[in-house]
Amino acid sequence: MDKTRVFITRPIDEKGLERLRNHHSIEIIQNQKNELLAPEEIARQAKGAAALITLLSDKIDKKIIDALLPEIKIIANYAVGYDNIDVEYAKQKGIVVTNTPEVMTQAVAEHAITLMLACSRRIVEGDRYVRAGKYDMWEPELLLGPEIAGKTIGIVGVGRIGKALAQIAYHGFGMKILYVDVATCEEIEKDLQSDKVSLDVLLSRSDFISLHVPLTDETKHMISSEQFKKMKKTAVLVNTARGAIIDEKALIGALREKEIFSAGLDVFEQEGSVNPEFYKLDNVVLTPHIASATHEARESMSECVAENVIEVISGRPAKTAV
């Protein structure tokens, strides 16, 4: 009996691979190099596969989907977001698309807090200052920044990650929580005394603003020049969601003109590409899309994609279908 082919665009955590290997009817075909495959290479190497495991940087469009028909049954994205996949077209062709929600919630929420702390306490600037040999004594006015405790945090999007961040902010730092979402979140309103407000109110009243919405036509550039003008000059903006939610040119201008205090970015408008103007600014902290980069999260993500693949090729519903 021929084995079902599963193509993986780049190496993932071994836990998920073990689960796939233990399924006697699965043959794993994996791109061994940790390099981005061109679309035509994905189409060529994954031809004949029933399952395609992708990363956020893999753009899976109609052309690739058509090239993988009729064998392809599932596209399992190794990420929470799935804007890299033409989900609607996949559904039209009877292909299941899955993601990895929940398993990386805590890691991303912790990273958002980390960026808030790094920005407010100017950790990266301080590190560079010491490495440059400038530190020779304690100075009363050196690298001052705001405390987090007791301040107001505005959370844009209170899905799993937004709610986890709210828990940390409220219980860990005693922060006042404002939020924006399409739906009312009774859970955090009751347990964390949070208030649902408009985006304009959130921007004007928050000391820290953290973005946790998916990238859609409606959310693209939802934070731009007009929004920066409504923020406090002492505000810290953090983005661990998707880069294009922020208009980067407008952000660079706001940081340069000190319209806000600082920004912490884990994601950028062009995945894998950073606007070099950011490098000229001291009041921005940049990390290379590592919000989910904990051993626990990456292990669980790999197990999640493996579980989805096994379920679908076995004729059962996926665990986390989009």
C-alpha positions as CSV (number, residue, x, y, z in Angstrom):
1,M,0.0,0.0,0.0
2,D,1.4,3.4,-1.0
3,K,2.1,5.8,1.8
4,T,0.4,9.2,2.0
5,R,3.0,11.9,1.1
6,V,3.3,14.9,3.5
7,F,5.5,17.8,2.3
8,I,7.0,20.2,4.8
9,T,8.4,23.5,3.3
10,R,11.0,23.9,6.1
11,P,12.2,22.0,9.2
12,I,9.9,22.2,12.2
13,D,10.2,20.9,15.8
14,E,10.9,17.2,16.0
15,K,7.9,16.4,18.2
16,G,5.5,16.9,15.4
17,L,7.7,14.9,13.0
18,E,7.8,12.0,15.4
19,R,4.0,12.0,15.5
20,L,3.8,11.9,11.7
21,R,6.5,9.1,11.5
22,N,4.6,7.0,14.0
23,H,1.7,7.0,11.6
24,H,2.6,4.0,9.5
25,S,0.8,5.2,6.3
26,I,2.7,8.6,6.2
27,E,5.8,9.4,4.2
28,I,7.5,12.7,5.2
29,I,9.1,14.7,2.4
30,Q,10.9,17.8,3.9
31,N,12.9,20.6,2.5
32,Q,16.0,20.1,4.6
33,K,17.4,23.6,4.2
34,N,16.1,26.3,6.4
35,E,15.6,28.5,3.3
36,L,12.5,30.0,1.8
37,L,11.3,28.0,-1.2
38,A,10.2,29.8,-4.4
39,P,6.5,29.2,-5.2
40,E,7.4,27.1,-8.2
41,E,9.7,24.9,-6.0
42,I,6.9,24.3,-3.5
43,A,4.6,23.4,-6.4
44,R,7.2,21.0,-7.9
45,Q,8.4,19.4,-4.7
46,A,5.0,19.0,-3.1
47,K,3.4,17.5,-6.2
48,G,1.5,14.4,-5.3
49,A,1.4,15.2,-1.6
50,A,-1.9,14.9,0.2
51,A,-0.8,17.3,2.9
52,L,1.3,20.5,2.8
53,I,2.8,21.9,6.0
54,T,3.6,25.6,5.5
55,L,5.2,28.5,7.3
56,L,3.9,32.1,7.4
57,S,6.5,33.1,4.8
58,D,5.2,30.6,2.3
59,K,2.7,32.3,-0.1
60,I,0.2,29.7,-1.1
61,D,-1.9,31.2,-3.9
62,K,-4.3,29.8,-6.5
63,K,-1.4,28.8,-8.8
64,I,0.2,26.6,-6.2
65,I,-3.1,25.1,-5.1
66,D,-4.0,24.3,-8.7
67,A,-0.6,22.7,-9.2
68,L,-1.1,20.4,-6.2
69,L,-4.6,19.2,-7.2
70,P,-6.1,16.6,-7.1
71,E,-4.1,14.9,-4.4
72,I,-3.8,17.8,-1.9
73,K,-6.3,17.5,1.0
74,I,-4.9,19.8,3.7
75,I,-2.7,22.8,4.0
76,A,-1.5,23.0,7.6
77,N,-0.1,26.4,8.5
78,Y,2.6,26.4,11.2
79,A,1.3,29.7,12.6
80,V,-1.8,31.3,14.1
81,G,-2.2,33.7,11.2
82,Y,-3.1,32.4,7.7
83,D,-3.0,35.5,5.5
84,N,-0.3,33.8,3.5
85,I,-2.8,31.3,2.1
86,D,-5.7,31.9,-0.3
87,V,-8.1,30.3,2.2
88,E,-11.3,30.9,0.2
89,Y,-9.9,29.4,-3.0
90,A,-8.6,26.4,-1.0
91,K,-12.1,25.9,0.4
92,Q,-13.6,26.1,-3.1
93,K,-11.4,23.2,-4.1
94,G,-12.3,21.1,-1.1
95,I,-9.0,21.6,0.7
96,V,-8.9,22.0,4.5
97,V,-6.7,24.9,5.8
98,T,-5.6,24.7,9.5
99,N,-3.6,26.9,11.8
100,T,-2.1,26.6,15.3
101,P,-4.2,28.7,17.7
102,E,-4.0,28.4,21.5
103,V,-0.7,26.6,21.7
104,M,1.3,29.9,21.3
105,T,-1.0,32.2,23.3
106,Q,1.1,32.5,26.4
107,A,4.4,32.9,24.5
108,V,3.1,35.8,22.3
109,A,1.4,37.5,25.3
110,E,4.7,37.3,27.2
111,H,6.6,38.7,24.3
112,A,4.2,41.7,24.1
113,I,4.9,42.4,27.7
114,T,8.7,42.0,27.1
115,L,8.5,44.6,24.3
116,M,6.6,47.0,26.6
117,L,9.2,46.6,29.2
118,A,12.1,46.9,26.8
119,C,10.7,50.1,25.3
120,S,9.7,51.8,28.5
121,R,12.9,50.9,30.4
122,R,15.0,51.5,27.2
123,I,16.8,48.1,27.6
124,V,18.3,48.0,24.1
125,E,19.6,51.6,24.4
126,G,21.1,50.7,27.7
127,D,22.8,47.6,26.4
128,R,24.3,49.6,23.5
129,Y,25.4,52.3,25.9
130,V,27.3,49.8,28.1
131,R,28.8,47.9,25.1
132,A,30.1,51.2,23.7
133,G,32.1,51.8,26.9
134,K,30.1,54.9,27.9
135,Y,29.0,53.7,31.3
136,D,31.3,55.0,34.1
137,M,29.0,56.1,36.9
138,W,25.3,56.2,38.0
139,E,23.6,59.2,36.5
140,P,20.2,60.6,37.8
141,E,18.9,61.5,34.3
142,L,20.3,58.6,32.3
143,L,17.8,56.8,30.0
144,L,14.7,57.6,31.9
145,G,11.4,56.0,30.9
146,P,7.9,55.3,32.3
147,E,6.9,52.6,34.7
148,I,4.2,50.1,33.7
149,A,2.5,49.5,37.0
150,G,-0.8,51.2,37.4
151,K,-0.8,52.6,33.9
152,T,-3.5,52.1,31.2
153,I,-3.0,49.5,28.5
154,G,-5.1,49.5,25.4
155,I,-5.5,46.1,23.7
156,V,-6.7,46.1,20.2
157,G,-8.3,42.7,19.7
158,V,-9.1,40.4,22.6
159,G,-8.9,37.0,21.2
160,R,-6.9,34.3,23.0
161,I,-3.6,36.3,23.0
162,G,-5.3,39.7,23.8
163,K,-7.0,38.1,26.8
164,A,-3.8,36.4,28.0
165,L,-2.0,39.8,27.8
166,A,-4.9,41.4,29.8
167,Q,-4.5,38.8,32.5
168,I,-0.7,39.5,32.8
169,A,-1.2,43.3,32.7
170,Y,-3.9,43.3,35.3
171,H,-2.6,40.7,37.8
172,G,1.1,41.4,37.2
173,F,1.2,45.1,37.0
174,G,-2.2,46.4,38.2
175,M,-2.9,48.0,34.9
176,K,-6.2,49.6,33.8
177,I,-7.4,47.8,30.7
178,L,-9.2,49.3,27.7
179,Y,-10.0,47.2,24.7
180,V,-11.3,47.3,21.2
181,D,-13.0,44.3,19.6
182,V,-15.9,43.5,17.3
183,A,-17.6,41.7,20.2
184,T,-17.9,42.5,23.9
185,C,-15.7,40.3,26.1
186,E,-17.7,39.8,29.2
187,E,-14.9,37.6,30.7
188,I,-12.3,40.4,31.0
189,E,-14.9,43.0,31.8
190,K,-16.1,41.0,34.8
191,D,-12.8,39.5,36.0
192,L,-10.4,42.4,35.0
193,Q,-12.6,45.4,35.2
194,S,-11.9,46.1,31.6
195,D,-13.8,48.7,29.5
196,K,-14.7,48.3,25.8
197,V,-14.1,51.6,24.0
198,S,-13.8,53.0,20.5
199,L,-10.3,52.9,18.9
200,D,-10.1,56.7,19.1
201,V,-10.8,56.6,22.9
202,L,-8.3,53.8,23.4
203,L,-5.6,55.6,21.5
204,S,-6.1,58.9,23.4
205,R,-6.2,57.3,26.9
206,S,-3.7,54.5,26.8
207,D,-0.1,54.7,28.0
208,F,0.7,51.3,26.3
209,I,-1.1,50.0,23.2
210,S,-0.7,46.4,22.0
211,L,-2.1,45.1,18.7
212,H,-3.7,41.6,18.5
213,V,-5.9,41.6,15.4
214,P,-5.6,39.5,12.2
215,L,-4.5,41.2,9.0
216,T,-7.6,41.8,6.8
217,D,-8.6,44.5,4.4
218,E,-10.2,46.3,7.3
219,T,-7.2,46.2,9.6
220,K,-4.5,47.0,7.1
221,H,-2.9,50.3,8.2
222,M,-5.5,50.8,10.9
223,I,-2.7,52.6,12.8
224,S,-1.5,55.4,10.6
225,S,-0.7,59.2,10.8
226,E,-4.2,60.1,12.0
227,Q,-4.0,57.6,14.8
228,F,-0.5,58.6,16.0
229,K,-1.8,62.2,16.4
230,K,-4.4,60.9,18.9
231,M,-1.9,59.0,21.0
232,K,-0.1,60.4,24.1
233,K,3.4,61.7,23.5
234,T,4.4,59.2,26.3
235,A,2.7,56.3,24.6
236,V,4.4,53.0,23.8
237,L,3.1,51.0,20.8
238,V,3.7,47.2,20.5
239,N,2.9,45.0,17.6
240,T,3.2,41.2,17.7
241,A,0.3,40.6,15.3
242,R,1.0,41.4,11.6
243,G,3.2,44.2,10.3
244,A,0.9,45.7,7.9
245,I,-1.6,46.6,10.6
246,I,0.7,49.6,11.1
247,D,1.6,52.1,8.3
248,E,5.3,51.8,8.8
249,K,6.1,55.2,7.0
250,A,3.7,56.9,9.4
251,L,5.2,55.1,12.4
252,I,8.7,56.1,11.4
253,G,7.6,59.7,11.1
254,A,5.9,59.6,14.5
255,L,9.0,58.1,16.2
256,R,11.3,60.6,14.5
257,E,9.1,63.6,15.5
258,K,8.6,62.1,19.0
259,E,4.8,62.0,18.6
260,I,5.0,58.9,20.7
261,F,7.6,57.7,23.2
262,S,8.6,54.4,21.7
263,A,7.5,51.3,19.7
264,G,8.3,47.6,19.9
265,L,7.9,45.6,16.7
266,D,8.1,41.8,16.2
267,V,6.5,42.0,12.8
268,F,6.9,44.2,9.7
269,E,5.0,45.2,6.7
270,Q,7.1,42.9,4.5
271,E,7.8,39.6,6.2
272,G,11.5,39.1,6.5
273,S,12.3,42.7,5.4
274,V,12.8,45.7,7.7
275,N,12.6,49.3,6.6
276,P,16.2,50.6,7.1
277,E,14.9,53.9,8.5
278,F,14.1,52.0,11.7
279,Y,17.8,51.4,12.2
280,K,18.4,55.1,12.6
281,L,16.0,55.4,15.5
282,D,16.8,54.8,19.1
283,N,13.1,54.8,20.3
284,V,12.2,51.5,18.6
285,V,12.9,47.9,19.7
286,L,13.0,45.4,16.8
287,T,12.8,41.6,17.1
288,P,12.8,39.1,14.2
289,H,9.2,37.6,14.5
290,I,10.1,35.6,17.6
291,A,7.0,36.2,19.8
292,S,6.2,32.4,19.6
293,A,9.9,31.4,19.9
294,T,9.7,29.4,23.1
295,H,10.6,25.7,23.3
296,E,7.1,24.9,24.6
297,A,5.2,26.9,21.9
298,R,7.2,25.6,18.9
299,E,6.9,22.0,20.2
300,S,3.1,22.4,20.6
301,M,2.8,24.0,17.2
302,S,4.5,21.1,15.5
303,E,2.3,18.6,17.3
304,C,-0.8,20.6,16.3
305,V,0.0,20.6,12.6
306,A,0.8,16.9,12.8
307,E,-2.5,16.2,14.5
308,N,-4.4,18.1,11.9
309,V,-2.7,16.3,9.0
310,I,-3.3,12.9,10.6
311,E,-7.0,13.6,11.2
312,V,-7.7,14.9,7.7
313,I,-5.9,12.1,5.8
314,S,-7.7,9.6,8.0
315,G,-11.0,11.0,6.9
316,R,-11.8,12.9,10.1
317,P,-12.4,16.6,10.7
318,A,-9.3,18.7,11.5
319,K,-8.8,19.8,15.1
320,T,-8.2,23.5,14.2
321,A,-9.6,24.2,10.8
322,V,-9.7,27.8,9.7
